[in-house]
Amino acid sequence: MLELAWILVYSALGGFVGFMGGLLGVGGGGILVPLLASILVYQGIGGEEVIHLSLGTSLMCMIISSIASVRAHASRGTVVWKVVSGMAPGIMLGALLSTQIAAHLNSTYIAFFFALFMALVAVQMFVNWKPKPSLKPVTLRGLLTAGVAIGSVSALAAVGGGFLTVTYLSYKNISMKRAVGTSAAIGLPIAIAGTTGYMISGWSKTLNDPYTIGFIYLPAFFAISIASSISAPYGARWSQRLPEAYLKKIFAVISLILSLKMLLSFVEF
């Protein structure tokens, strides 16, 4: 029987991640995955595949947050739908393939990849690096190729691809506002394909809990999604009062520390 205490813990986690996402305008995967993995370990769920369970559950939570984000950016006219339609097939293919590969990888390797990715994100947030725009036009072939790469990495790190997508679109000379809006729209197919992939790849696994579907832990998904949807608007309001650049650096450091802690714990495991 699932204890109420764990539901409250997951709700608190969802509230925190949702608030931070609304505050900074970024996905909370960098915080959600390592914290969720730690909670699942304490709860005794997932075993050696607890990282896979954390990634799959985080991506399913992302579906809910992505829908709201897409609607918000679409209403502002900042989504380049031609780019979304060009990248979406590659995004979904890459995400599905990487989740199937992840199912055969040890949690330590995935934790290492996650920590490395978050280190790159942290560095980018600190230096605020932006690529020099290219003079070459955007092509369907280029969008598909970029989509496969972004989808593959994003599904392995359970992130919406914002860091990679915004960087790529900025390089393709798309304005920052439209790059951010388009990136938000691209986060939805990443979340859907990634969730589907982790659900399928974990279907044959025997996890020690009746509330799992593949690598998705349903109680955590519902509690986190509901709480984050409530707290995100409050974070968005506070974002108008606090220095965004400073907060993003704090977020980067926290994400990196949690990722490294998760990596070290699984090396010991």
PyRosetta script that sets phi, psi and omega in degrees:
from pyrosetta import init, pose_from_sequence

init()
pose = pose_from_sequence("MLELAWILVYSALGGFVGFMGGLLGVGGGGILVPLLASILVYQGIGGEEVIHLSLGTSLMCMIISSIASVRAHASRGTVVWKVVSGMAPGIMLGALLSTQIAAHLNSTYIAFFFALFMALVAVQMFVNWKPKPSLKPVTLRGLLTAGVAIGSVSALAAVGGGFLTVTYLSYKNISMKRAVGTSAAIGLPIAIAGTTGYMISGWSKTLNDPYTIGFIYLPAFFAISIASSISAPYGARWSQRLPEAYLKKIFAVISLILSLKMLLSFVEF")
pose.set_psi(1, 130.5)
pose.set_omega(1, -179.9)
pose.set_phi(2, -73.2)
pose.set_psi(2, 126.0)
pose.set_omega(2, -178.1)
pose.set_phi(3, -80.3)
pose.set_psi(3, 145.7)
pose.set_omega(3, 179.8)
pose.set_phi(4, -61.5)
pose.set_psi(4, -32.3)
pose.set_omega(4, -178.1)
pose.set_phi(5, -58.1)
pose.set_psi(5, -40.0)
pose.set_omega(5, -179.8)
pose.set_phi(6, -68.9)
pose.set_psi(6, -36.3)
pose.set_omega(6, 176.8)
pose.set_phi(7, -61.9)
pose.set_psi(7, -40.8)
pose.set_omega(7, 178.4)
pose.set_phi(8, -65.9)
pose.set_psi(8, -37.9)
pose.set_omega(8, 178.0)
pose.set_phi(9, -63.8)
pose.set_psi(9, -45.8)
pose.set_omega(9, 179.8)
pose.set_phi(10, -67.4)
pose.set_psi(10, -34.1)
pose.set_omega(10, 176.9)
pose.set_phi(11, -65.4)
pose.set_psi(11, -41.7)
pose.set_omega(11, 177.6)
pose.set_phi(12, -63.4)
pose.set_psi(12, -40.6)
pose.set_omega(12, 177.5)
pose.set_phi(13, -62.7)
pose.set_psi(13, -44.5)
pose.set_omega(13, 178.6)
pose.set_phi(14, -62.8)
pose.set_psi(14, -40.1)
pose.set_omega(14, 178.1)
pose.set_phi(15, -62.3)
pose.set_psi(15, -42.0)
pose.set_omega(15, 179.8)
pose.set_phi(16, -66.7)
pose.set_psi(16, -47.8)
pose.set_omega(16, -178.4)
pose.set_phi(17, -65.4)
pose.set_psi(17, -41.1)
pose.set_omega(17, 178.7)
pose.set_phi(18, -63.7)
pose.set_psi(18, -42.0)
pose.set_omega(18, 178.9)
pose.set_phi(19, -62.7)
pose.set_psi(19, -44.8)
pose.set_omega(19, 180.0)
pose.set_phi(20, -65.3)
pose.set_psi(20, -38.2)
pose.set_omega(20, 178.3)
pose.set_phi(21, -64.0)
pose.set_psi(21, -43.5)
pose.set_omega(21, 177.4)
pose.set_phi(22, -68.1)
pose.set_psi(22, -35.1)
pose.set_omega(22, -178.8)
pose.set_phi(23, -67.0)
pose.set_psi(23, -42.1)
pose.set_omega(23, -172.7)
pose.set_phi(24, -104.3)
pose.set_psi(24, -11.3)
pose.set_omega(24, -178.5)
pose.set_phi(25, 70.8)
pose.set_psi(25, 24.9)
pose.set_omega(25, 179.1)
pose.set_phi(26, -127.4)
pose.set_psi(26, 161.3)
pose.set_omega(26, 177.2)
pose.set_phi(27, -69.1)
pose.set_psi(27, 153.7)
pose.set_omega(27, -177.8)
pose.set_phi(28, -97.9)
pose.set_psi(28, 14.6)
pose.set_omega(28, -177.6)
pose.set_phi(29, -58.3)
pose.set_psi(29, -34.9)
pose.set_omega(29, -179.2)
pose.set_phi(30, -63.1)
pose.set_psi(30, -27.8)
pose.set_omega(30, 177.1)
pose.set_phi(31, -96.8)
pose.set_psi(31, -40.5)
pose.set_omega(31, -174.0)
pose.set_phi(32, -63.7)
pose.set_psi(32, -46.5)
pose.set_omega(32, -174.7)
pose.set_phi(33, -60.8)
pose.set_psi(33, -53.4)
pose.set_omega(33, -179.2)
pose.set_phi(34, -65.7)
pose.set_psi(34, -37.5)
pose.set_omega(34, 178.8)
pose.set_phi(35, -68.9)
pose.set_psi(35, -41.3)
pose.set_omega(35, 178.3)
pose.set_phi(36, -63.2)
pose.set_psi(36, -40.6)
pose.set_omega(36, 178.1)
pose.set_phi(37, -61.3)
pose.set_psi(37, -42.0)
pose.set_omega(37, 179.7)
pose.set_phi(38, -63.8)
pose.set_psi(38, -42.3)
pose.set_omega(38, -179.8)
pose.set_phi(39, -65.5)
pose.set_psi(39, -42.4)
pose.set_omega(39, 179.7)
pose.set_phi(40, -62.5)
pose.set_psi(40, -36.9)
pose.set_omega(40, 177.6)
pose.set_phi(41, -63.5)
pose.set_psi(41, -46.7)
pose.set_omega(41, 178.8)
pose.set_phi(42, -62.7)
pose.set_psi(42, -33.8)
pose.set_omega(42, -179.2)
pose.set_phi(43, -77.8)
pose.set_psi(43, -15.4)
pose.set_omega(43, 179.3)
pose.set_phi(44, 81.0)
pose.set_psi(44, 31.1)
pose.set_omega(44, -177.7)
pose.set_phi(45, -116.7)
pose.set_psi(45, 140.9)
pose.set_omega(45, 173.5)
pose.set_phi(46, 100.4)
pose.set_psi(46, -34.6)
pose.set_omega(46, -179.4)
pose.set_phi(47, 59.1)
pose.set_psi(47, -133.5)
pose.set_omega(47, -178.4)
pose.set_phi(48, -69.5)
pose.set_psi(48, -15.7)
pose.set_omega(48, -178.0)
pose.set_phi(49, -106.2)
pose.set_psi(49, 27.3)
pose.set_omega(49, -178.2)
pose.set_phi(50, -64.9)
pose.set_psi(50, -31.9)
pose.set_omega(50, 177.4)
pose.set_phi(51, -65.5)
pose.set_psi(51, -43.0)
pose.set_omega(51, 177.9)
pose.set_phi(52, -59.6)
pose.set_psi(52, -42.2)
pose.set_omega(52, 179.8)
pose.set_phi(53, -64.9)
pose.set_psi(53, -37.9)
pose.set_omega(53, 178.8)
pose.set_phi(54, -67.2)
pose.set_psi(54, -43.2)
pose.set_omega(54, -179.9)
pose.set_phi(55, -64.7)
pose.set_psi(55, -47.2)
pose.set_omega(55, -179.1)
pose.set_phi(56, -62.9)
pose.set_psi(56, -43.5)
pose.set_omega(56, 179.9)
pose.set_phi(57, -66.4)
pose.set_psi(57, -40.1)
pose.set_omega(57, 179.2)
pose.set_phi(58, -63.4)
pose.set_psi(58, -41.5)
pose.set_omega(58, 179.1)
pose.set_phi(59, -66.0)
pose.set_psi(59, -36.6)
pose.set_omega(59, 177.9)
pose.set_phi(60, -67.1)
pose.set_psi(60, -37.8)
pose.set_omega(60, 174.8)
pose.set_phi(61, -62.1)
pose.set_psi(61, -33.9)
pose.set_omega(61, -177.5)
pose.set_phi(62, -66.5)
pose.set_psi(62, -26.4)
pose.set_omega(62, 178.9)
pose.set_phi(63, -59.1)
pose.set_psi(63, -45.9)
pose.set_omega(63, -178.3)
pose.set_phi(64, -63.8)
pose.set_psi(64, -48.4)
pose.set_omega(64, -178.2)
pose.set_phi(65, -67.7)
pose.set_psi(65, -32.7)
pose.set_omega(65, -178.7)
pose.set_phi(66, -68.2)
pose.set_psi(66, -37.6)
pose.set_omega(66, 179.5)
pose.set_phi(67, -59.7)
pose.set_psi(67, -46.0)
pose.set_omega(67, 179.2)
pose.set_phi(68, -64.7)
pose.set_psi(68, -39.3)
pose.set_omega(68, -178.9)
pose.set_phi(69, -66.9)
pose.set_psi(69, -42.2)
pose.set_omega(69, 179.5)
pose.set_phi(70, -62.4)
pose.set_psi(70, -44.2)
pose.set_omega(70, 179.8)
pose.set_phi(71, -61.1)
pose.set_psi(71, -41.3)
pose.set_omega(71, -178.8)
pose.set_phi(72, -64.9)
pose.set_psi(72, -47.1)
pose.set_omega(72, -178.6)
pose.set_phi(73, -71.3)
pose.set_psi(73, -35.5)
pose.set_omega(73, 179.0)
pose.set_phi(74, -64.8)
pose.set_psi(74, -37.4)
pose.set_omega(74, 179.4)
pose.set_phi(75, -66.5)
pose.set_psi(75, -24.5)
pose.set_omega(75, 178.0)
pose.set_phi(76, -89.8)
pose.set_psi(76, -5.8)
pose.set_omega(76, 179.6)
pose.set_phi(77, 73.3)
pose.set_psi(77, 26.9)
pose.set_omega(77, -177.0)
pose.set_phi(78, -103.0)
pose.set_psi(78, 10.3)
pose.set_omega(78, 178.4)
pose.set_phi(79, -101.0)
pose.set_psi(79, 124.8)
pose.set_omega(79, 175.7)
pose.set_phi(80, -90.7)
pose.set_psi(80, 94.4)
pose.set_omega(80, -172.3)
pose.set_phi(81, -66.0)
pose.set_psi(81, -27.6)
pose.set_omega(81, 177.3)
pose.set_phi(82, -62.8)
pose.set_psi(82, -39.3)
pose.set_omega(82, 178.2)
pose.set_phi(83, -69.9)
pose.set_psi(83, -41.7)
pose.set_omega(83, 179.8)
pose.set_phi(84, -60.3)
pose.set_psi(84, -47.2)
pose.set_omega(84, -179.1)
pose.set_phi(85, -66.7)
pose.set_psi(85, -30.1)
pose.set_omega(85, 178.8)
pose.set_phi(86, -75.0)
pose.set_psi(86, -34.0)
pose.set_omega(86, -177.3)
pose.set_phi(87, -90.2)
pose.set_psi(87, -27.5)
pose.set_omega(87, -172.8)
pose.set_phi(88, -54.7)
pose.set_psi(88, -45.7)
pose.set_omega(88, 179.2)
pose.set_phi(89, -60.1)
pose.set_psi(89, -43.3)
pose.set_omega(89, 178.0)
pose.set_phi(90, -66.4)
pose.set_psi(90, -39.7)
pose.set_omega(90, 177.7)
pose.set_phi(91, -57.2)
pose.set_psi(91, -49.6)
pose.set_omega(91, -175.9)
pose.set_phi(92, -69.3)
pose.set_psi(92, -38.0)
pose.set_omega(92, 177.3)
pose.set_phi(93, -63.6)
pose.set_psi(93, -47.6)
pose.set_omega(93, -179.9)
pose.set_phi(94, -61.6)
pose.set_psi(94, -42.2)
pose.set_omega(94, -179.6)
pose.set_phi(95, -65.6)
pose.set_psi(95, -43.1)
pose.set_omega(95, 179.8)
pose.set_phi(96, -64.5)
pose.set_psi(96, -42.3)
pose.set_omega(96, -179.9)
pose.set_phi(97, -65.3)
pose.set_psi(97, -44.7)
pose.set_omega(97, -176.2)
pose.set_phi(98, -67.8)
pose.set_psi(98, -32.4)
pose.set_omega(98, 178.1)
pose.set_phi(99, -69.5)
pose.set_psi(99, -32.9)
pose.set_omega(99, 177.0)
pose.set_phi(100, -69.8)
pose.set_psi(100, -37.7)
pose.set_omega(100, 176.7)
pose.set_phi(101, -67.3)
pose.set_psi(101, -41.8)
pose.set_omega(101, -178.4)
pose.set_phi(102, -59.4)
pose.set_psi(102, -32.8)
pose.set_omega(102, -178.5)
pose.set_phi(103, -62.0)
pose.set_psi(103, -22.7)
pose.set_omega(103, -178.2)
pose.set_phi(104, -102.8)
pose.set_psi(104, 5.1)
pose.set_omega(104, -179.9)
pose.set_phi(105, -100.8)
pose.set_psi(105, 146.9)
pose.set_omega(105, 174.9)
pose.set_phi(106, -68.3)
pose.set_psi(106, 147.5)
pose.set_omega(106, -179.2)
pose.set_phi(107, -56.9)
pose.set_psi(107, -31.4)
pose.set_omega(107, -179.4)
pose.set_phi(108, -62.4)
pose.set_psi(108, -42.0)
pose.set_omega(108, -179.9)
pose.set_phi(109, -66.1)
pose.set_psi(109, -40.4)
pose.set_omega(109, 179.1)
pose.set_phi(110, -68.1)
pose.set_psi(110, -40.6)
pose.set_omega(110, 177.7)
pose.set_phi(111, -62.1)
pose.set_psi(111, -38.7)
pose.set_omega(111, 178.1)
pose.set_phi(112, -64.5)
pose.set_psi(112, -44.8)
pose.set_omega(112, 178.8)
pose.set_phi(113, -61.6)
pose.set_psi(113, -43.6)
pose.set_omega(113, -179.5)
pose.set_phi(114, -61.5)
pose.set_psi(114, -45.8)
pose.set_omega(114, -179.6)
pose.set_phi(115, -63.5)
pose.set_psi(115, -40.4)
pose.set_omega(115, 178.7)
pose.set_phi(116, -64.3)
pose.set_psi(116, -43.3)
pose.set_omega(116, 179.4)
pose.set_phi(117, -62.8)
pose.set_psi(117, -44.9)
pose.set_omega(117, -179.7)
pose.set_phi(118, -66.6)
pose.set_psi(118, -29.5)
pose.set_omega(118, 175.6)
pose.set_phi(119, -64.5)
pose.set_psi(119, -41.7)
pose.set_omega(119, 177.9)
pose.set_phi(120, -64.7)
pose.set_psi(120, -41.5)
pose.set_omega(120, 178.0)
pose.set_phi(121, -63.0)
pose.set_psi(121, -42.0)
pose.set_omega(121, -180.0)
pose.set_phi(122, -62.2)
pose.set_psi(122, -43.9)
pose.set_omega(122, 178.9)
pose.set_phi(123, -62.1)
pose.set_psi(123, -44.0)
pose.set_omega(123, -179.7)
pose.set_phi(124, -62.5)
pose.set_psi(124, -39.6)
pose.set_omega(124, 179.4)
pose.set_phi(125, -66.3)
pose.set_psi(125, -36.6)
pose.set_omega(125, -178.5)
pose.set_phi(126, -70.6)
pose.set_psi(126, -46.7)
pose.set_omega(126, -174.9)
pose.set_phi(127, -90.5)
pose.set_psi(127, -10.9)
pose.set_omega(127, -178.8)
pose.set_phi(128, 53.7)
pose.set_psi(128, 44.3)
pose.set_omega(128, -178.4)
pose.set_phi(129, -71.1)
pose.set_psi(129, 136.9)
pose.set_omega(129, 176.7)
pose.set_phi(130, -133.3)
pose.set_psi(130, 136.5)
pose.set_omega(130, -177.8)
pose.set_phi(131, -70.8)
pose.set_psi(131, 152.9)
pose.set_omega(131, 175.5)
pose.set_phi(132, -74.1)
pose.set_psi(132, 126.2)
pose.set_omega(132, -176.5)
pose.set_phi(133, -56.5)
pose.set_psi(133, 142.4)
pose.set_omega(133, 178.2)
pose.set_phi(134, -90.7)
pose.set_psi(134, 149.9)
pose.set_omega(134, 177.6)
pose.set_phi(135, -89.3)
pose.set_psi(135, -8.7)
pose.set_omega(135, -179.4)
pose.set_phi(136, -75.6)
pose.set_psi(136, 139.4)
pose.set_omega(136, -178.9)
pose.set_phi(137, -71.7)
pose.set_psi(137, 158.0)
pose.set_omega(137, 176.4)
pose.set_phi(138, -74.6)
pose.set_psi(138, 129.3)
pose.set_omega(138, 179.2)
pose.set_phi(139, -119.5)
pose.set_psi(139, 156.9)
pose.set_omega(139, 179.2)
pose.set_phi(140, -62.6)
pose.set_psi(140, -39.6)
pose.set_omega(140, 179.3)
pose.set_phi(141, -62.3)
pose.set_psi(141, -42.5)
pose.set_omega(141, 179.0)
pose.set_phi(142, -64.7)
pose.set_psi(142, -40.2)
pose.set_omega(142, 179.3)
pose.set_phi(143, -65.2)
pose.set_psi(143, -41.7)
pose.set_omega(143, 179.4)
pose.set_phi(144, -64.3)
pose.set_psi(144, -44.1)
pose.set_omega(144, -179.7)
pose.set_phi(145, -63.3)
pose.set_psi(145, -46.6)
pose.set_omega(145, 178.5)
pose.set_phi(146, -62.6)
pose.set_psi(146, -36.9)
pose.set_omega(146, 179.6)
pose.set_phi(147, -62.4)
pose.set_psi(147, -43.0)
pose.set_omega(147, 178.7)
pose.set_phi(148, -61.6)
pose.set_psi(148, -45.0)
pose.set_omega(148, -178.8)
pose.set_phi(149, -65.0)
pose.set_psi(149, -47.1)
pose.set_omega(149, -178.3)
pose.set_phi(150, -66.4)
pose.set_psi(150, -41.8)
pose.set_omega(150, 178.8)
pose.set_phi(151, -62.9)
pose.set_psi(151, -40.1)
pose.set_omega(151, -179.3)
pose.set_phi(152, -64.1)
pose.set_psi(152, -48.9)
pose.set_omega(152, -178.3)
pose.set_phi(153, -67.6)
pose.set_psi(153, -43.0)
pose.set_omega(153, -176.2)
pose.set_phi(154, -64.0)
pose.set_psi(154, -39.1)
pose.set_omega(154, 179.7)
pose.set_phi(155, -68.9)
pose.set_psi(155, -32.0)
pose.set_omega(155, 178.7)
pose.set_phi(156, -75.7)
pose.set_psi(156, -22.4)
pose.set_omega(156, -179.5)
pose.set_phi(157, -108.8)
pose.set_psi(157, -2.5)
pose.set_omega(157, -179.7)
pose.set_phi(158, 55.6)
pose.set_psi(158, 47.0)
pose.set_omega(158, 176.7)
pose.set_phi(159, -123.7)
pose.set_psi(159, 162.7)
pose.set_omega(159, -177.6)
pose.set_phi(160, -79.7)
pose.set_psi(160, 0.3)
pose.set_omega(160, 177.8)
pose.set_phi(161, 82.6)
pose.set_psi(161, 8.7)
pose.set_omega(161, -176.5)
pose.set_phi(162, -57.8)
pose.set_psi(162, -45.9)
pose.set_omega(162, -179.4)
pose.set_phi(163, -58.3)
pose.set_psi(163, -46.8)
pose.set_omega(163, -177.7)
pose.set_phi(164, -75.4)
pose.set_psi(164, -43.7)
pose.set_omega(164, -175.8)
pose.set_phi(165, -67.4)
pose.set_psi(165, -45.4)
pose.set_omega(165, 179.4)
pose.set_phi(166, -62.7)
pose.set_psi(166, -40.6)
pose.set_omega(166, 177.9)
pose.set_phi(167, -61.8)
pose.set_psi(167, -45.7)
pose.set_omega(167, -179.2)
pose.set_phi(168, -64.7)
pose.set_psi(168, -46.0)
pose.set_omega(168, -178.0)
pose.set_phi(169, -68.6)
pose.set_psi(169, -33.8)
pose.set_omega(169, 175.4)
pose.set_phi(170, -64.4)
pose.set_psi(170, -39.5)
pose.set_omega(170, 177.0)
pose.set_phi(171, -62.7)
pose.set_psi(171, -32.1)
pose.set_omega(171, 179.1)
pose.set_phi(172, -86.9)
pose.set_psi(172, 17.5)
pose.set_omega(172, 172.0)
pose.set_phi(173, 67.1)
pose.set_psi(173, 30.6)
pose.set_omega(173, 174.0)
pose.set_phi(174, -95.3)
pose.set_psi(174, 134.5)
pose.set_omega(174, -175.6)
pose.set_phi(175, -56.9)
pose.set_psi(175, 154.1)
pose.set_omega(175, -175.0)
pose.set_phi(176, -60.5)
pose.set_psi(176, -42.7)
pose.set_omega(176, -179.3)
pose.set_phi(177, -61.5)
pose.set_psi(177, -43.6)
pose.set_omega(177, -179.9)
pose.set_phi(178, -72.9)
pose.set_psi(178, -31.8)
pose.set_omega(178, 177.4)
pose.set_phi(179, -65.8)
pose.set_psi(179, -42.7)
pose.set_omega(179, 179.3)
pose.set_phi(180, -66.1)
pose.set_psi(180, -44.8)
pose.set_omega(180, 179.2)
pose.set_phi(181, -63.1)
pose.set_psi(181, -42.5)
pose.set_omega(181, 178.9)
pose.set_phi(182, -67.5)
pose.set_psi(182, -38.2)
pose.set_omega(182, 177.6)
pose.set_phi(183, -61.6)
pose.set_psi(183, -39.3)
pose.set_omega(183, 178.4)
pose.set_phi(184, -62.5)
pose.set_psi(184, -40.6)
pose.set_omega(184, 178.9)
pose.set_phi(185, -67.2)
pose.set_psi(185, -35.7)
pose.set_omega(185, -179.8)
pose.set_phi(186, -71.1)
pose.set_psi(186, -23.2)
pose.set_omega(186, 178.5)
pose.set_phi(187, -62.4)
pose.set_psi(187, -27.2)
pose.set_omega(187, -178.6)
pose.set_phi(188, -68.5)
pose.set_psi(188, -51.5)
pose.set_omega(188, 176.6)
pose.set_phi(189, -62.8)
pose.set_psi(189, -30.7)
pose.set_omega(189, 175.2)
pose.set_phi(190, -61.9)
pose.set_psi(190, -47.1)
pose.set_omega(190, -178.0)
pose.set_phi(191, -65.4)
pose.set_psi(191, -43.0)
pose.set_omega(191, -178.6)
pose.set_phi(192, -65.7)
pose.set_psi(192, -49.2)
pose.set_omega(192, -178.7)
pose.set_phi(193, -66.0)
pose.set_psi(193, -41.5)
pose.set_omega(193, 179.7)
pose.set_phi(194, -64.1)
pose.set_psi(194, -43.3)
pose.set_omega(194, 177.7)
pose.set_phi(195, -61.9)
pose.set_psi(195, -46.2)
pose.set_omega(195, 178.8)
pose.set_phi(196, -59.6)
pose.set_psi(196, -43.9)
pose.set_omega(196, -179.3)
pose.set_phi(197, -62.9)
pose.set_psi(197, -45.3)
pose.set_omega(197, 179.8)
pose.set_phi(198, -69.9)
pose.set_psi(198, -30.1)
pose.set_omega(198, 177.0)
pose.set_phi(199, -67.5)
pose.set_psi(199, -43.3)
pose.set_omega(199, -179.3)
pose.set_phi(200, -70.7)
pose.set_psi(200, -47.7)
pose.set_omega(200, -175.7)
pose.set_phi(201, -66.1)
pose.set_psi(201, -25.9)
pose.set_omega(201, -179.9)
pose.set_phi(202, -97.2)
pose.set_psi(202, 1.7)
pose.set_omega(202, -174.7)
pose.set_phi(203, -61.6)
pose.set_psi(203, -39.0)
pose.set_omega(203, -176.6)
pose.set_phi(204, -86.3)
pose.set_psi(204, -3.3)
pose.set_omega(204, -179.4)
pose.set_phi(205, -81.0)
pose.set_psi(205, 144.2)
pose.set_omega(205, 178.0)
pose.set_phi(206, -99.4)
pose.set_psi(206, 97.4)
pose.set_omega(206, 177.9)
pose.set_phi(207, -96.7)
pose.set_psi(207, 149.2)
pose.set_omega(207, -172.3)
pose.set_phi(208, -84.8)
pose.set_psi(208, 48.9)
pose.set_omega(208, 176.5)
pose.set_phi(209, -157.7)
pose.set_psi(209, 133.9)
pose.set_omega(209, -177.4)
pose.set_phi(210, -75.5)
pose.set_psi(210, -9.9)
pose.set_omega(210, -176.1)
pose.set_phi(211, -95.5)
pose.set_psi(211, 15.4)
pose.set_omega(211, 178.9)
pose.set_phi(212, -102.6)
pose.set_psi(212, 143.6)
pose.set_omega(212, 170.9)
pose.set_phi(213, -123.8)
pose.set_psi(213, 104.5)
pose.set_omega(213, -171.8)
pose.set_phi(214, 62.6)
pose.set_psi(214, -132.6)
pose.set_omega(214, 176.8)
pose.set_phi(215, -96.9)
pose.set_psi(215, 40.3)
pose.set_omega(215, 177.2)
pose.set_phi(216, -121.3)
pose.set_psi(216, 125.4)
pose.set_omega(216, 176.6)
pose.set_phi(217, -102.3)
pose.set_psi(217, 104.4)
pose.set_omega(217, -169.6)
pose.set_phi(218, -62.1)
pose.set_psi(218, -43.9)
pose.set_omega(218, 179.6)
pose.set_phi(219, -58.1)
pose.set_psi(219, -41.6)
pose.set_omega(219, 178.7)
pose.set_phi(220, -65.8)
pose.set_psi(220, -41.4)
pose.set_omega(220, 179.8)
pose.set_phi(221, -58.4)
pose.set_psi(221, -51.2)
pose.set_omega(221, -177.1)
pose.set_phi(222, -64.9)
pose.set_psi(222, -46.0)
pose.set_omega(222, -177.6)
pose.set_phi(223, -64.9)
pose.set_psi(223, -45.5)
pose.set_omega(223, -178.9)
pose.set_phi(224, -66.3)
pose.set_psi(224, -43.8)
pose.set_omega(224, -177.4)
pose.set_phi(225, -63.6)
pose.set_psi(225, -45.6)
pose.set_omega(225, -179.4)
pose.set_phi(226, -64.6)
pose.set_psi(226, -47.4)
pose.set_omega(226, -177.7)
pose.set_phi(227, -66.0)
pose.set_psi(227, -40.4)
pose.set_omega(227, -178.1)
pose.set_phi(228, -69.0)
pose.set_psi(228, -34.6)
pose.set_omega(228, 178.7)
pose.set_phi(229, -67.7)
pose.set_psi(229, -27.1)
pose.set_omega(229, 177.7)
pose.set_phi(230, -79.4)
pose.set_psi(230, -40.7)
pose.set_omega(230, -173.9)
pose.set_phi(231, -83.8)
pose.set_psi(231, -24.3)
pose.set_omega(231, -176.5)
pose.set_phi(232, -57.6)
pose.set_psi(232, -44.4)
pose.set_omega(232, 178.7)
pose.set_phi(233, -60.3)
pose.set_psi(233, -33.6)
pose.set_omega(233, 178.2)
pose.set_phi(234, -67.7)
pose.set_psi(234, -38.8)
pose.set_omega(234, 176.1)
pose.set_phi(235, -63.3)
pose.set_psi(235, -39.3)
pose.set_omega(235, 179.3)
pose.set_phi(236, -63.4)
pose.set_psi(236, -37.2)
pose.set_omega(236, 178.3)
pose.set_phi(237, -66.2)
pose.set_psi(237, -42.9)
pose.set_omega(237, -179.9)
pose.set_phi(238, -67.9)
pose.set_psi(238, -23.7)
pose.set_omega(238, -178.8)
pose.set_phi(239, -63.4)
pose.set_psi(239, -22.3)
pose.set_omega(239, 179.2)
pose.set_phi(240, -78.2)
pose.set_psi(240, -14.3)
pose.set_omega(240, -174.9)
pose.set_phi(241, -105.8)
pose.set_psi(241, -17.9)
pose.set_omega(241, -173.8)
pose.set_phi(242, -114.4)
pose.set_psi(242, 151.1)
pose.set_omega(242, -179.6)
pose.set_phi(243, -68.0)
pose.set_psi(243, 111.6)
pose.set_omega(243, -174.1)
pose.set_phi(244, -61.8)
pose.set_psi(244, -44.3)
pose.set_omega(244, -176.7)
pose.set_phi(245, -60.7)
pose.set_psi(245, -41.6)
pose.set_omega(245, 179.9)
pose.set_phi(246, -66.0)
pose.set_psi(246, -43.3)
pose.set_omega(246, -178.6)
pose.set_phi(247, -66.2)
pose.set_psi(247, -36.5)
pose.set_omega(247, 179.8)
pose.set_phi(248, -65.5)
pose.set_psi(248, -33.5)
pose.set_omega(248, 177.1)
pose.set_phi(249, -67.6)
pose.set_psi(249, -40.1)
pose.set_omega(249, 177.0)
pose.set_phi(250, -63.4)
pose.set_psi(250, -44.3)
pose.set_omega(250, 178.5)
pose.set_phi(251, -59.5)
pose.set_psi(251, -41.7)
pose.set_omega(251, -180.0)
pose.set_phi(252, -63.2)
pose.set_psi(252, -43.3)
pose.set_omega(252, -179.5)
pose.set_phi(253, -65.3)
pose.set_psi(253, -44.8)
pose.set_omega(253, 179.9)
pose.set_phi(254, -61.4)
pose.set_psi(254, -45.6)
pose.set_omega(254, -179.8)
pose.set_phi(255, -61.2)
pose.set_psi(255, -42.2)
pose.set_omega(255, -178.6)
pose.set_phi(256, -66.4)
pose.set_psi(256, -44.1)
pose.set_omega(256, -179.8)
pose.set_phi(257, -62.4)
pose.set_psi(257, -44.9)
pose.set_omega(257, 179.6)
pose.set_phi(258, -64.1)
pose.set_psi(258, -38.6)
pose.set_omega(258, 179.7)
pose.set_phi(259, -66.0)
pose.set_psi(259, -43.2)
pose.set_omega(259, 178.9)
pose.set_phi(260, -65.9)
pose.set_psi(260, -39.3)
pose.set_omega(260, 177.4)
pose.set_phi(261, -61.4)
pose.set_psi(261, -42.8)
pose.set_omega(261, 178.7)
pose.set_phi(262, -63.1)
pose.set_psi(262, -42.3)
pose.set_omega(262, 179.5)
pose.set_phi(263, -61.7)
pose.set_psi(263, -47.4)
pose.set_omega(263, -178.7)
pose.set_phi(264, -63.3)
pose.set_psi(264, -37.7)
pose.set_omega(264, -179.6)
pose.set_phi(265, -65.7)
pose.set_psi(265, -32.9)
pose.set_omega(265, -178.8)
pose.set_phi(266, -86.2)
pose.set_psi(266, -21.4)
pose.set_omega(266, 171.7)
pose.set_phi(267, -67.5)
pose.set_psi(267, -40.6)
pose.set_omega(267, 176.8)
pose.set_phi(268, -67.1)
pose.set_psi(268, -34.9)
pose.set_omega(268, -177.9)
pose.set_phi(269, -62.9)
pose.dump_pdb("model.pdb")
